[in-house]
Amino acid sequence: MTAIKHALQRDIFTPNDERLLSIVNVCKAGKKKKNCFLCATVTTERPVQVKVVKVKKSDKGDFYKRQIAWALRDLAVVDAKDAIKENPEFDLHFEKIYKWVASSTAEKNAFISCIWKLNQRYLRKKIDFVNVSSQLLEESVPSGENQSVTGGDEEAVDEYQELNAREEQDIEIMMEGCEYAISNAEAFAERLSRELQVLDGANIQSIMASEKQVNILMKLLDEALKEVDQIELKLSSYEEMLQSVKEQMDQISESNHLIHLSNTNNVKLLSEIEFLVNHMDLAKGHIKALQEGDLASSRGIEACTNAADALLQCMNVALRPGHDMLLAVKQQQQRFSDLREHFARRLASHLNNVFVQQGHDQSSTLAQHSVELTLPNHHPFHRDLLRYAKLMEWLKSTDYGKYEGLTKNYMDYLSRLYEREIKDFFEVAKIKMTGTTKESKKFGLHGSSGKLTGSTSSLNKLSVQSSGNRRSQSSSLLDMGNMSASDLDVADRTKFDKIFEQVLSELEPLCLAEQDFISKFFKLQQHQSMPGTMTEAEDLDGGTSSRQHNAGTPLPVSSEKDMIRQMMIKIFRCIEPELNNLIALGDKIDSFNSLYMLVKMSHHVWTAQNVDPASFLSTTLGNVLVTVKRNFDKCISNQIRQMEEVKISKKSKVGILPFVAEFEEFAGLAESIFKNAERRGDLDKAYTKLIRGVFVNVEKVANESQKTPRDVVMMENFHHIFATLSRLKISCLEAEKKEAKQKYTDHLQSYVIYSLGQPLEKLNHFFEGVEARVAQGIREEEVSYQLAFNKQELRKVIKEYPGKEVKKGLDNLYKKVDKHLCEEENLLQVVWHSMQDEFIRQYKHFEGLIARCYPGSGVTMEFTIQDILDYCSSIAQSH
């Protein structure tokens, strides 16, 4: 390998001013082995350039040639494959990965070590050495001035270092003193040797002189030690003299410490006494207010509130350790407790009396609202009670038992008051819904001397009877083809809508005001967060008695939210039943009222949920909305059922079916009611159900019709449906509108074709026979040779239909069509015009058959197209 190295240096690298530092014999991994050499080189000129060169033996001779070179700065990774086991494979990552297999592991390691040294010395670049033994890299660290790069017989690559200015100056001085050094090196070396001997002698003399100085220094140290001993003796005598003084000072210091400790204790004791006096002393005015204060006047309430706050501060003062063991503190705490109990009893008793008195006062105003659809205003009552809100907060934090008792009493008194007010309010609403006094008696309502009395059971009973009468009347109306769906007109429904809206508008502020008052008066927090759901069947007593609260223990936020809702349920327990009764009455008066109620109730539920989705009002209206939705669905189902049960007269023409007219009425009413409503989706679903029922039952009635042709029933009713849907522009029924138009068009065409076969019946039969022969394969020009269809037979048939007979047949046809069609749909002229067009089409068809099957015969019809137009026009004008 050494010989190859010298040969490569001589032949390849020396001509390029490069030095070869390391070499490894390799071949490419995974291919047919073709040996080559990887060489690590540096340039001899500065700046130094480091390269990895691939050298390959020429195929033509024994000389080597340079194949490819990479700059070392382009090398990113050196992968030795395995740092533990011997493995000749290694990778070099330049612009791509080159995989090599060395002839031996030693050569590979030596080459990698050389690469590492060159990187450290010249590049200072971050080349990653992967799977390389750390020991190999450590051994490669330079340790001398002239450390070789690859070791052994390789040339040193130490970097040349220039002389600094000082070194240059010294060399110049030396060279000036020895001018002959360059010409006579031996004389120069002899002179340097003599000067070195002189320096050695001077060093020896200096050492001998320093020994004498050391002896003198030792003597001085001995004298200093003697002086130190004398000073220590004097200090010992002084210490003995001061010992007695130290004892006296210690006694004085101990006495001062005791005096300071006594003063500190006195200051602390004074601070504790001042703390107790300042924080546990209640003013006499506050005590008097708590014992005898007037709870009826505003000034007395304010004095009692201030006194109660002061008492609460005294009772809640944070005592320091040991205070509770003092007798005076215990006595004061007992006095405060007695005051609290006494005032709590006085306050609870007074508020109970206020609740009772206010209930009586409010009841006296009920007569004023008995004839008006309004609820009494509780704002004055709330305003008076809110003066006690701070006292209620004090009672809640100090005596929760009495606070809870007041809460129950308030609910008991107010629930009875609201029940009377709300029931009377709903009785007025029911009377206004049913109309006059005579109609009110019909529905079981009575009024006397401004005092309303009504039996809900009799109301329901008679309402059911009224509903039954209405259904029987509606059935008779259906038989008569009446377009009205109920015995009440739009004005009655509008009045019902206003009354129902008034009821909801009166209830909503009433509930919101009461809920707001409960929150403020009883100091219960309201939040928008959704609490756990609770049913209305939960009783407040059971709910509150299960909670075990000590005096002064506040409720959690979720419990306070639940308590507000439960109080509202207890106070307004009659609202939901009364609303349901009112809804049932409205539905019995007119089932279409469910449309008004659905829209109004949905809007109020949406408004209440935006305010507080978990409030009593939102929950109650939501429950009632479910009932309204059921009634709406029931209304739709009843209409579909009535469609299925409809019976038509066998003696009179059908015309527009009653349920088709009812659908028109329903759709028109619904579109006016549901304009911009939140529950539009419910109406769209109902439309889909109804229109399907209308389509199915129109076809059913048409199939059963005996007096009126099926096509006429289908044509007239689907035309009416199409006209209705086109006028109302209901987006969800666009497909049904197109279907209705298609059915109307198809049955119109079918009726026209069927009817036109009658005026020229023999002519129609003749040409049908001609078309049948052609269909059997007989050529058109040979049809005239058929015995039954020769020219003579054709002339005979044509002579039977002169112009006069055709006009007579058309006139009879017009009369028959007039009998079939109903007047309200006004389709006679449309049908007659279609018949005219169809007749002309048939005429042209007959002429075409004559021209093709009887060519040159000279046979023609005895009337022309212009005659047909004149006949149809004169017939239409004459009728």
DOFI-553616 format. One record per residue (C-alpha): residue in three letters; x, y, z. Coordinates in steps of 0.25 Angstrom, whole numbers, plus 5000, padded with zeros to 4 digits. Example, Ala and Ser with C-alpha at 12.3 -4.5 7.8 and 13.67 -1.06 7.14 Angstrom:
ALA504949825031
SER505549965029
***
This chain:
MET500050005000
THR501250095003
ALA501750074989
ILE500450104983
LYS500350234991
HIS501650284987
ALA501350254972
LEU500050324973
GLN500750444980
ARG501750454969
ASP500850424957
ILE499550494960
PHE499650594972
THR501050654971
PRO500750714957
ASN499450774963
ASP500250834975
GLU499450744985
ARG499950654996
LEU499350514998
LEU498950495013
SER498150365014
ILE497750255004
VAL496750135004
ASN496550024994
VAL495050014992
CYS493949964982
LYS492549994981
ALA491549924990
GLY490549824983
LYS491149824970
LYS492249744962
LYS493549774969
LYS494349884962
ASN495449934971
CYS495850074972
PHE496550174982
LEU495950284991
CYS496950384994
ALA496950495004
THR497750614999
VAL498150765002
THR498750864993
THR500150924996
GLU499751064993
ARG498951155002
PRO497751155004
VAL497851005007
GLN496750924999
VAL496350795004
LYS495750684995
VAL495350544994
VAL495850484980
LYS495450354974
VAL496650294966
LYS496450174957
LYS497450084949
SER497350104934
ASP496849994926
LYS497950014916
GLY499150004924
ASP499750004938
PHE499650144941
TYR498550214950
LYS497650334946
ARG496850434954
GLN495350404952
ILE494550494961
ALA494850594972
TRP493950644983
ALA494150764992
LEU494150725007
ARG493250845010
ASP492150775002
LEU492250645011
ALA491050645020
VAL491050505027
VAL492050395029
ASP491350265032
ALA492250155037
LYS491150055038
ASP491549995051
ALA492250055063
ILE492449925071
LYS492749815061
GLU493749815050
ASN493049845037
PRO493849895024
GLU492549965018
PHE492450115019
ASP491550225013
LEU491950365009
HIS490850465007
PHE491150574997
GLU490050624987
LYS489650474988
ILE490050354996
TYR491250274991
LYS491350134997
TRP492750074998
VAL493349945003
ALA494849955008
SER495849845006
SER496049845021
THR495449905033
ALA496749965037
GLU496850045024
LYS495450085026
ASN495750135040
ALA497050205036
PHE496350275025
ILE495150325034
SER496050375044
CYS496850455034
ILE495550515029
TRP495150555043
LYS496550615046
LEU496450695033
ASN495050745037
GLN495450785050
ARG496750855045
TYR496350925032
LEU494750935031
ARG494250945046
LYS492950895039
LYS491850805045
ILE492050675038
ASP491250565044
PHE492050445047
VAL491050325049
ASN491350195055
VAL492750235057
SER493450185070
SER493650295079
GLN495050235083
LEU495450255068
LEU495150395068
GLU495750425082
GLU497050355077
SER497050455065
VAL497150575074
PRO498450645072
SER499350645084
GLY500650715079
GLU501150825071
ASN501550745059
GLN500450635061
SER500350555048
VAL499050535041
THR499050395039
GLY500250345047
GLY501450255044
ASP502150285031
GLU501150395026
GLU501550535024
ALA501250645035
VAL500250745031
ASP500450845043
GLU500050975038
TYR501151075036
GLN501151185047
GLU501851325044
LEU502751395054
ASN502251505062
ALA502951645062
ARG503651615075
GLU504251485070
GLU504651555057
GLN505351665065
ASP506151565074
ILE506651485062
GLU507051615055
ILE507851655067
MET508551525069
MET508851515054
GLU509451655055
GLY510351615066
CYS510851495059
GLU510951535045
TYR511751415042
ALA510651315046
ILE510251295033
SER511551265027
ASN512151195039
ALA511151115046
GLU512151045055
ALA512751175060
PHE511351225063
ALA510951095071
GLU512251105079
ARG511951255083
LEU510551215087
SER511151105096
ARG512051195103
GLU510951295106
LEU510151185112
GLN511251145121
VAL511351285126
LEU509851285129
ASP509951155137
GLY511051215146
ALA510251335148
ASN509051255152
ILE509851175162
GLN510451305169
SER509051355170
ILE508551225177
MET509751235187
ALA509351385190
SER507951355193
GLU508351255204
LYS508951365212
GLN507651445211
VAL506851325216
ASN507651315229
ILE507451465232
LEU505951445229
MET505851325239
LYS506551405250
LEU505451515248
LEU504351415250
ASP504951365263
GLU504951505269
ALA503551535264
LEU503051405271
LYS503651455284
GLU502851585283
VAL501551515281
ASP501751435294
GLN501951565302
ILE500651625295
GLU499851495299
LEU500351515314
LYS499851655314
LEU498451615308
SER498251505318
SER498451605330
TYR497451705323
GLU496451595322
GLU496551565337
MET496251705340
LEU495051715331
GLN494351585336
SER493751655348
VAL493151765339
LYS492551665329
GLU491751595340
GLN491151735344
MET490751765330
ASP490051635328
GLN489251655341
ILE488851795335
SER488551735321
GLU487651635328
SER486851735336
ASN486651825323
HIS486151695316
LEU485051675326
ILE484651815326
HIS484451815311
LEU483651685311
SER482751735322
ASN482451865313
THR482251775301
ASN481251685308
ASN480451815313
VAL480451865299
LYS479851735293
LEU478851725305
LEU478351865302
SER478251835287
GLU477451715290
ILE476551785299
GLU476351895289
PHE476051795278
LEU474951725286
VAL474351865291
ASN474351915276
HIS473851795269
MET472851735280
ASP472151855285
LEU470751885279
ALA470252025280
LYS469052055289
GLY468252115278
HIS468451985270
ILE468051895282
LYS466751985283
ALA466451975268
LEU466651825269
GLN465751815281
GLU464651915278
GLY464851975264
ASP463652005255
LEU463651905244
ALA462551985237
SER463152115234
SER464252145224
ARG465152205235
GLY464952095244
ILE465251995234
GLU466552065231
ALA466952075245
CYS466651925247
THR467451895235
ASN468651965240
ALA468551905254
ALA468451765248
ASP469651785239
ALA470451835251
LEU469951715259
LEU470351625248
GLN471751685248
CYS471951675263
MET471451525262
ASN472351495250
VAL473651565256
ALA474851475254
LEU475251445269
ARG476751425271
PRO477251295278
GLY476851295293
HIS475751395292
ASP474651295292
MET475051255306
LEU474851395312
LEU473551395321
ALA473251535316
VAL473351495301
LYS472451375304
GLN471451465311
GLN471451565299
GLN471251455289
GLN470051405297
ARG469451545297
PHE469651555282
SER469051425280
ASP467851465288
LEU467651595280
ARG467751515267
GLU466651415271
HIS465751525277
PHE465851615264
ALA465751495255
ARG464451455261
ARG463951605261
LEU464351615246
ALA463751475242
SER462451515249
HIS462351645243
LEU462551595229
ASN461551485230
ASN460551595234
VAL460951675222
PHE460751555213
VAL459351535219
GLN458951675218
GLN459451695204
GLY458651575200
HIS457351635205
ASP457651765199
GLN457951705186
SER456651625186
SER455851755188
THR456351805174
LEU455951675167
ALA454551735164
GLN455151845156
HIS455751755146
SER454651655145
VAL454051715132
GLU455351745126
LEU456351645120
THR457551695129
LEU458251645141
PRO458351725154
ASN459751795155
HIS460551745167
HIS461651855165
PRO461151935178
PHE461251805186
HIS462651775181
ARG463151915183
ASP462651915198
LEU463251775201
LEU464551815194
ARG464851905205
TYR465151785214
ALA466051715204
LYS467351745212
LEU466651695224
MET466251565217
GLU467751555213
TRP468151565227
LEU467051465232
LYS467551365221
SER468951375226
THR468651375241
ASP467451285243
TYR467151205230
GLY465951125237
LYS465151255239
TYR465551295225
GLU465051165219
GLY463751185227
LEU463551315221
THR463751265207
LYS462751155209
ASN461751255215
TYR461951345204
MET461651235194
ASP460451195201
TYR459751335202
LEU460151375188
SER459851245181
ARG458351255186
LEU458351405182
TYR458951375168
GLU457951255166
ARG456751345168
GLU457251455159
ILE457751355148
LYS456451275148
ASP455551405147
PHE456451455136
PHE456251325128
GLU454751325130
VAL454751465124
ALA455551415113
LYS454651305110
ILE453451385110
LYS454051485100
MET454451365092
THR453051315091
GLY452451445088
THR451051505093
THR450351465106
LYS449451365098
GLU450651295092
SER451351295105
LYS450151215111
LYS450351125099
PHE451751095104
GLY451351085119
LEU451851225123
HIS450951325132
GLY451151465137
SER450451535148
SER450651675154
GLY452051685149
LYS452451555157
LEU452851445148
THR452451295151
GLY452751185142
SER452751035143
THR453950975135
SER453350835135
SER452050885129
LEU452850975119
ASN453550855114
LYS452350775113
LEU451550875106
SER452750905097
VAL452850765093
GLN451350765089
SER451650895081
SER452750825074
GLY451850705071
ASN450850805065
ARG451850875057
ARG452350745051
SER450950705047
GLN450650845042
SER451950835034
SER451550695029
SER450350755023
LEU451050875017
LEU451950775011
ASP450850705004
MET450350834999
GLY451650874993
ASN451850995002
MET453251055002
SER453251095017
ALA454051005026
SER453351055039
ASP452151135043
LEU453051245048
ASP453651355038
VAL455051415038
ALA454551525047
ASP454251425058
ARG455651365056
THR456351495057
LYS455651535070
PHE456051395075
ASP457451425071
LYS457451565078
ILE456851505091
PHE457951395091
GLU459051485089
GLN458451575100
VAL458451465110
LEU459951425107
SER460351575107
GLU459751585121
LEU460251455127
GLU461751485122
PRO462051615129
LEU461251555141
CYS462151435142
LEU463451515139
ALA463151625149
GLU462851515160
GLN464151435157
ASP464951565157
PHE464351605171
ILE464551465177
SER466051475172
LYS466251615178
PHE465351595191
PHE465851455195
LYS467251485190
LEU467351365180
GLN468351375169
GLN467851365154
HIS468751315144
GLN468651285129
SER469251145131
MET468451025129
PRO468150955142
GLY467750805144
THR466350785139
MET465250765149
THR463850725147
GLU462650805151
ALA462150695160
GLU463250715170
ASP462750785182
LEU463450895188
ASP463250845202
GLY463950715199
GLY465050785192
THR465350885203
SER465250795215
SER466250695209
ARG467250805210
GLN467950815223
HIS468550965225
ASN469051015238
ALA468751165241
GLY469551255232
THR469951145222
PRO469651205208
LEU469051115197
PRO469951075185
VAL469651155172
SER468951035165
SER468051005177
GLU467651155177
LYS467251145163
ASP466451025166
MET465851095177
ILE465351205169
ARG464751115158
GLN464051025169
MET463451155176
MET462951195162
ILE462351055160
LYS461651065174
ILE461151205172
PHE460651195158
ARG460251045158
CYS458851085152
ILE459451155139
GLU459751025131
PRO458350955134
GLU457651085131
LEU458451105118
ASN458150965114
ASN456650985116
LEU456651115108
ILE457351045097
ALA456350935097
LEU455251035097
GLY455851105085
ASP456050975078
LYS454550935080
ILE454051065075
ASP454851055062
SER455950955059
PHE456651055051
ASN456851135063
SER458051035066
LEU458751115055
TYR458751245062
MET459051185075
LEU460251105069
VAL460851235064
LYS460651325076
MET461051215086
SER462351185078
HIS462651335077
HIS462451355092
VAL463251225095
TRP464451275086
THR464451405094
ALA464451345107
GLN465551245104
ASN466351365099
VAL466251435113
ASP466451305121
PRO466351165115
ALA466151095128
SER465151195134
PHE463751155139
LEU463151235128
SER463951175117
THR463751035123
THR462251055125
LEU461951115111
GLY462851005105
ASN461950895111
VAL460650975106
LEU461350985092
VAL461350835092
THR459850825094
VAL459650935083
LYS460450855074
ARG459650735077
ASN458350805074
PHE458950855061
ASP459350715057
LYS457950675061
CYS457350775052
ILE458150735040
SER457750585043
ASN456350625044
GLN456350695031
ILE456950575024
ARG455950485031
GLN454750575026
MET455350565012
GLU455350405013
GLU453850415019
VAL453250505009
LYS452050455001
ILE451550514988
SER450150524983
LYS449750424972
LYS448750514966
SER449450644965
LYS450750674958
VAL452050674967
GLY452750814964
ILE453850864973
LEU453950764984
PRO453750824998
PHE455050775004
VAL455750844992
ALA455050974995
GLU455450945010
PHE456850925006
GLU456851064999
GLU456251125011
PHE457251065020
ALA458451095012
GLY457951245010
LEU457751255025
ALA459051185029
GLU459851275019
SER459351395026
ILE459551345040
PHE460951285038
LYS461551395030
ASN462951415037
ALA462651315047
GLU463651225055
ARG462851095053
ARG462851105037
GLY463350965037
ASP462150905044
LEU461250975034
ASP462050915022
LYS461950775027
ALA460450795029
TYR460350845015
THR461050725010
LYS460050635017
LEU458850705013
ILE459150724998
ARG459450574997
GLY458050545004
VAL457450644994
PHE458050574982
VAL457650434987
ASN456250464991
VAL455950544978
GLU456350424970
LYS455550334979
VAL454250424978
ALA454450434963
ASN454550284962
GLU453250274970
SER452450384962
GLN451250334954
LYS450650464950
THR451850544946
PRO452950474937
ARG454250444944
ASP455050534935
VAL454150654938
VAL454350624953
MET455850614952
MET455950734942
GLU455150834950
ASN455750804964
PHE457150794959
HIS456950924952
HIS456450984965
ILE457650924973
PHE458650984962
ALA457951114963
THR458051124978
LEU459551084978
SER459851174967
ARG459151294975
LEU459751264989
LYS461151224983
ILE461551124994
SER462951084992
CYS462850944998
LEU461750904989
GLU462450944976
ALA462450794971
GLU461050774975
LYS460650904967
LYS461350844955
GLU460650714957
ALA459250774959
LYS459450854946
GLN459950724939
LYS458650644944
TYR457750764940
THR458350764926
ASP458350614924
HIS456850594928
LEU456450714920
GLN457050654908
SER456450514911
TYR455050574913
VAL455150654900
ILE455550534892
TYR454450444899
SER453350544896
LEU453750574882
GLY453550424878
GLN452050444879
PRO451550554869
LEU452250484857
GLU452150344863
LYS451950264850
LEU453050344843
ASN453950314855
HIS453650164854
PHE453950164839
PHE455350224840
GLU455650144852
GLY455450024843
VAL456250074832
GLU457450104842
ALA457249964847
ARG457449904833
VAL458649984831
ALA459249934844
GLN458949794840
GLY459949814828
ILE458949854816
ARG459549964808
GLU458850104809
GLU458450104794
GLU457949964795
VAL456949994806
SER455850044796
TYR455849904790
GLN455349844804
LEU453849824803
ALA453449894816
PHE454350014813
ASN454150034798
LYS453850174792
GLN452350154792
GLU452350124807
LEU453250244810
ARG452250334802
LYS451050274809
VAL451650304823
ILE452050444819
LYS450650474814
GLU450150444827
TYR450850564833
PRO450550694825
GLY450850824831
LYS449450834837
GLU449650704845
VAL451050734849
LYS450550874855
LYS449350804862
GLY450350694868
LEU451250804873
ASP450150884879
ASN449650754886
LEU451150734891
TYR451250874896
LYS449950854904
LYS450450724910
VAL451750784914
ASP451050904920
LYS450250794929
HIS451550724933
LEU452350854937
CYS452050934949
GLU451851084949
GLU452851124960
GLU454051074952
ASN453651144939
LEU454351044930
LEU453251034919
GLN453951124909
VAL455351064912
VAL454750924909
TRP453950964897
HIS455151034891
SER455950904893
MET454850824887
GLN454850914875
ASP456350904873
GLU456250744875
PHE455150744865
ILE455950824855
ARG457050724857
GLN456150604855
TYR455650674842
LYS457050684837
HIS457350544841
PHE456150494833
GLU456450574821
GLY457950514821
LEU457350374822
ILE456450404810
ALA457650464802
ARG458550344805
CYS457550224804
TYR456550274793
PRO457450354784
GLY456750414772
SER455450374777
GLY454950524778
VAL454250484791
THR454250604801
MET453550644814
GLU452250724813
PHE452750834822
THR454050904823
ILE454950954835
GLN454351094833
ASP452951034835
ILE453450964848
LEU453951104853
ASP452651174850
TYR451851054856
CYS452651064869
SER452551214870
SER451151224867
ILE450751114877
ALA451651184888
GLN450951314886
SER449551254886
HIS449751194899
***
